Amino acid sequence: MFKNLKFKKLSTSLVVVASLLVAQAPFANYAEAAGAEKVEKKKKRKTHLVGPRVGKKVQKAFEAYSADDLKGAIAILLDIDASKAYDKAYVNRMLAVMYATLGDNEQNTIDYLKKAIEPDLLNEVDHGESLKLLGDMQMQTKDYEGALKAYYAWMDFTGKSDGQVYIKIANAYYSLKQLDKVIEPANKAIAAFGDKPNQNPYILKITSYYENKKYKEAVEVLETVIQLFPENKQWWTQLPMFYLLVEDYDKATQTLDLAYKLGYLDKESQIKTLASLYAQSETPYKAAKLLEKHIASGLVKRDDKNISTLANAWHSAQHIDKAASYYGELAKMTSSAKHYRKQGMLLKQDEQFAKAIVALNKAIELGVSNQGRIHMSIAESYFYLEKYKQAYAAIQKAIKDPKSRKSARGWKSFIVDTAKRKNVTI
């Protein structure tokens, strides 16, 4: 991605991120202390037991569940007529879990979870897990505001700081298009994962910044991510695209170049982008070599647009013979007069005069514009081949064109004088 010296910027970004995490440490310690206090309180929560009558039916439901008869288990639970508040909450929680396990019953799961949670009587573990499950089910039904309430209630109740839950919270804010609110829970998720980083909160941050058109901030996150997850090729191809968004073409070129060397570029669009960046950074030879290799391999289509780009790259690199060759291929593909003209002019420049005459005559045949200038080039080519009679005939045609008449007359005199000196009748 970067040629040695460019890693300084990445290191700076990591220092910034690290300093932010350090700055949050006092808050994190406070949160841990507060969480510990909450957990201590929950230990004093009154423990309830299911009544004997309800307990027998619950046992039957468990037996049906263990025999993979989920619907039977649900039917048994639905038939329970519990009178005590705790028994009702317990059965409702069991129904919610059964419906969640059954699948395609999100609303039933949500309804029973709410009934189970509302009395606030469930034992600590059951109550906490019910809150989290409620949030998960509400996410599935796209009730993102409800999910946020459930997740925050879970954290408040348990005093826990969980990276996965923070990711879900960030996702909920993203789904609500509250893009600015995505960043804080994503950062908390990153902090919660500690030295075992997870890519998902970074993806949420990048997506949020991108959709908010905060491209510089997205670049900073990507620069961090690429060092944390260097084995993931998607970051090596995304970072250059973001550099292009902030018009940092040097870094875009360096990053994509390194991605190519690491073997991460496997799409036509990626190769063409790198070739374009090479050309813009005044290294057209690298652009030409890259395109030529991957057109030959078939990764880049051998069509008129790509051959035209390749021909231009070789021309810019001053490899005239190569450029002429590819313009010739392009001319055959398109039967275009302008491409035959370009091929002919480059062949003449490369002193391949006989081939130049063939290409230039084809351009005239196909109706190229400014034919007087083309006839002059044909005359020059014949002249250097010492075919003075043909040169004279061609220059006479050039004289007929007002645009080339003045220059052609000068050439005519030169051709005539040279022919006389060499005793050639024209």
Secondary structure, DSSP 8 states (H G I E B T S, - for coil): ---STTHHHHHHHHHHHHHHHHHTHHHHHHHHHHHHHHHHHHHTS------HHHHHHHHHHHHHHHTT-HHHHHHHHHT----SHHHHHHHHHHHHHHHHHHSS-HHHHHHHHHHHHTT--S-HHHHHHHHHHHHHHHHHTT-HHHHHHHHHHHHHHH----HHHHHHHHHHHHHTT-GGGGHHHHHHHHHHHTTS--HHHHHHHHHHHHHTT-HHHHHHHHHHHHHH-TT-HHHHHHHHHHHHHTT-HHHHHHHHHHHHHTT---SHHHHHHHHHHHHHTT-HHHHHHHHHHHHHHTSS--SHHHHHHHHHHHHHTT-HHHHHHHHHHHHHHHT-HHHHHHHHHHHHHTT-HHHHHHHHHHHHHTT-S-HHHHHHHHHHHHHHTT-HHHHHHHHHHHHTSTTTHHHHHHHHHHHHHHHHHTT---
